[in-house]
């Protein structure tokens, strides 16, 4: 059966309000050990559609949410930024009374999770047993990365928002985040969500990826972390995850051959394995 990568999560929406009035669109499904899914830049919670049903079938409770400024979530009085978005994570964890849960952070989602683990360790430990850090980084995202040095200014200037309307440009951009297999369904789902995102209001968090750097603080992370990266990831090249693994005591690192940045679609079965390993 062909996978529908654009299929939305079908659970009933619940609005969670963050500290500054941001209204976060969230859903939950299943029961058991809570798994909180935090998506990456310019996509939304529905990117977890492939793994959500599998996790529920394996006895997990899945909690997913749109990051502020993404999907159906608003932006509150304090705007978009890593500090405010860490507050959002804690708002979701509190609202769902998460205990002994697992946080999965993809790209931007992992970047924010790392800040939370470093700066809010007691609160995070109150809710979580560990984290899966997927295709992510602790800042300084332009280092040794020509692709980011080109694409990030294009997004910041508004040029990318215009160029992505071209099907040819959109396909080129989508291919840049995939590994060896450029699956048309994955590409279409990525393009559709990216086109529907208001990139202008997200520029501050994009800037934070470049200007913030927490690699020298990774020794302060105390929760168990499992790190996963595609060997063909050009957006967050594997050296970022090497640094994460080196800096986070006791972490594990799994490199996935032939896969790129969108492991939620490219290697969902491996993500489920990593989540289950933390749950054990």
C-alpha positions in Angstrom: 0.0 0.0 0.0 1.3 3.4 -0.9 2.0 5.8 2.0 0.1 9.0 2.0 2.6 11.5 3.4 0.1 14.3 3.4 -2.4 12.5 5.6 -3.2 14.6 8.7 -3.2 13.3 12.2 -6.9 12.8 12.9 -7.1 13.2 16.7 -9.2 15.9 18.2 -7.4 19.2 18.5 -6.7 20.6 22.0 -5.4 24.2 22.5 -2.7 24.7 25.1 -1.9 28.3 26.0 1.8 29.2 26.6 3.2 31.9 29.0 2.7 34.8 26.6 -0.7 33.9 25.3 0.5 31.8 22.3 -2.2 29.3 21.4 -0.6 25.9 20.6 -2.5 23.4 18.5 -2.0 20.0 20.0 -3.3 16.4 19.6 -2.9 13.2 21.5 -3.7 9.6 20.8 -3.2 6.2 22.4 -2.2 5.4 25.9 0.9 4.2 27.7 4.4 5.9 27.9 4.0 9.4 26.6 6.0 10.4 23.5 6.0 14.1 22.7 6.9 14.9 19.1 8.4 18.3 18.3 8.7 19.1 14.5 11.2 21.1 12.6 11.3 24.5 10.8 8.5 25.4 8.4 6.6 22.1 8.7 3.9 21.1 11.3 2.8 18.3 13.6 1.3 16.3 10.7 4.8 15.4 9.6 4.7 12.7 12.3 1.8 10.9 10.5 3.8 7.9 9.5 5.2 7.0 12.9 2.2 8.1 15.1 0.0 5.0 14.3 3.0 2.7 14.8 3.8 4.2 18.2 0.2 3.9 19.3 0.1 0.3 18.1 3.2 -0.4 20.2 1.5 0.9 23.4 2.7 4.5 23.5 0.7 7.7 24.0 1.5 10.1 21.2 1.4 13.9 21.8 2.1 16.2 18.9 1.9 19.9 18.6 2.4 22.8 16.1 5.4 24.9 17.2 4.5 28.6 17.6 4.1 30.3 14.2 3.6 26.9 12.5 0.5 25.1 11.4 -2.5 26.2 13.5 -0.5 27.6 16.4 -0.4 31.4 16.9 2.4 33.7 18.0 2.0 35.4 21.4 3.1 38.8 22.7 6.8 37.8 22.9 7.1 36.7 19.3 9.2 33.8 18.0 12.5 32.8 19.7 14.2 29.9 21.3 13.5 31.0 24.9 9.8 31.5 24.1 9.5 28.1 22.3 11.2 26.3 25.2 8.3 27.8 27.3 5.9 26.2 24.8 7.5 22.8 25.3 7.0 23.0 29.1 3.4 24.3 28.6 2.6 21.2 26.6 4.3 18.8 29.0 2.4 20.4 31.9 -1.0 20.5 30.1 -0.8 16.8 29.3 0.7 16.0 32.8 3.5 14.1 31.1 5.5 11.9 33.5 8.4 9.6 32.6 7.9 10.5 28.9 10.1 10.7 25.9 10.7 13.9 23.8 11.5 13.5 20.1 13.0 16.7 18.6 13.5 17.0 14.8 16.0 19.7 13.6 14.5 22.9 15.1 12.6 20.7 17.5 15.9 19.2 18.7 17.6 22.6 18.8 14.9 23.8 21.2 15.0 20.6 23.2 18.7 21.0 23.8 18.2 24.5 25.1 15.5 23.2 27.4 17.7 20.4 28.7 20.5 22.8 29.4 18.6 25.7 30.9 15.5 24.0 32.4 16.9 20.6 33.6 14.8 20.2 36.7 11.5 21.0 34.9 12.4 18.7 32.0 13.4 15.8 34.3 10.1 16.2 36.1 8.3 15.1 32.9 10.8 13.1 30.9 12.9 10.0 31.1 14.9 10.9 28.0 15.1 12.5 24.5 15.6 11.4 20.9 17.5 14.1 19.1 16.9 13.6 15.3 18.8 15.4 12.5 19.5 18.3 14.8 22.2 20.6 16.2 23.0 22.9 19.2 23.4 26.0 17.1 26.1 27.5 14.8 24.2 25.9 11.9 26.1 27.7 9.2 29.5 26.3 10.1 31.0 24.2 7.3 27.7 24.3 5.5 27.4 25.9 2.1 23.7 24.9 1.7 22.6 26.7 4.9 24.8 29.7 4.0 22.8 30.1 0.8 19.3 29.0 1.8 19.0 30.7 5.2 19.6 34.3 3.8 17.1 33.5 1.0 14.5 32.7 3.6 15.4 35.7 5.8 15.1 38.1 2.8 11.7 36.7 1.7 13.2 35.5 -1.6 12.7 31.8 -0.8 9.0 32.4 -0.1 8.6 33.7 -3.6 10.8 31.2 -5.3 9.1 28.2 -3.7 6.0 29.0 -5.7 7.8 27.7 -8.7 7.4 24.0 -9.0 10.9 23.5 -10.3 12.5 25.5 -7.5 10.3 23.8 -4.9 11.3 20.4 -6.2 15.0 21.4 -6.1 14.6 22.6 -2.5 12.7 19.4 -1.4 15.4 17.2 -2.9 18.0 19.0 -0.9 16.5 17.7 2.4 16.1 14.1 1.2 18.7 11.3 1.1 19.3 9.0 -1.9 15.6 8.2 -2.4 13.8 11.4 -3.6 10.3 10.0 -3.0 7.7 12.1 -4.9 5.1 11.8 -2.1 7.5 13.0 0.5 8.6 15.9 -1.6 5.0 16.9 -2.3 4.1 16.8 1.4 7.2 18.8 2.4 6.5 21.4 -0.4 2.9 21.8 0.5 3.6 22.5 4.2 6.5 24.8 3.5 4.5 26.9 1.1 1.7 27.3 3.6 4.0 28.6 6.4 4.4 32.3 7.1 8.2 32.4 6.8 8.5 36.1 7.6 7.4 35.7 11.2 9.8 32.8 11.7 13.0 34.7 10.8 14.0 35.2 14.4 14.3 31.5 15.1 16.1 30.9 11.9 18.6 33.6 13.0 18.9 31.8 16.3 20.1 28.7 14.5 23.1 30.7 13.2 23.9 33.0 16.1 23.2 30.8 19.2 25.8 28.1 20.0 25.4 25.7 23.0 28.0 23.0 22.1 30.2 24.0 25.1 27.2 23.6 27.4 26.2 20.0 26.4 28.0 18.6 29.5 25.1 20.1 31.5 22.5 17.7 29.8 21.7 15.1 32.4 18.8 13.2 30.8 19.6 10.1 28.5 19.7 11.1 24.9 19.7 9.0 21.7 21.0 10.8 18.7 20.0 9.8 15.1 21.2 11.3 11.8 21.0 10.4 8.2 24.4 10.0 6.6 23.2 12.1 3.6 21.8 14.9 5.7 23.0 18.2 4.1 20.9 20.5 6.4 22.5 19.3 9.6 25.5 17.4 8.5 26.6 14.4 10.6 29.5 16.3 12.2 26.8 18.2 14.2 25.6 14.9 15.7 29.2 13.9 16.3 29.6 17.0 18.5 26.3 16.3 20.2 27.3 12.7 21.0 30.7 13.9 22.2 29.2 16.6 24.4 26.2 14.8 26.0 27.5 12.2 28.5 26.2 8.7 28.0 24.4 9.5 24.7 24.1 7.0 21.9 24.6 7.9 18.2 23.0 6.1 15.2 23.9 7.0 11.7 21.5 5.9 9.0 23.0 5.1 5.5 21.5 6.8 2.4 19.0 8.9 4.4 18.7 12.7 4.6 17.1 15.2 6.9 13.5 14.0 6.9 14.0 10.8 8.9 10.3 11.0 10.2 9.4 9.9 6.6 12.7 8.4 5.3 13.4 6.0 8.3 10.3 5.9 10.6 10.9 2.4 11.7 14.4 3.3 13.0 12.9 6.3 15.0 10.4 3.9 16.5 13.2 1.6 17.5 15.1 4.4 19.2 12.0 5.6 21.1 11.3 2.0 22.2 14.9 1.6 23.4 14.5 4.7 25.6 11.2 3.4 26.9 12.9 0.2 28.0 
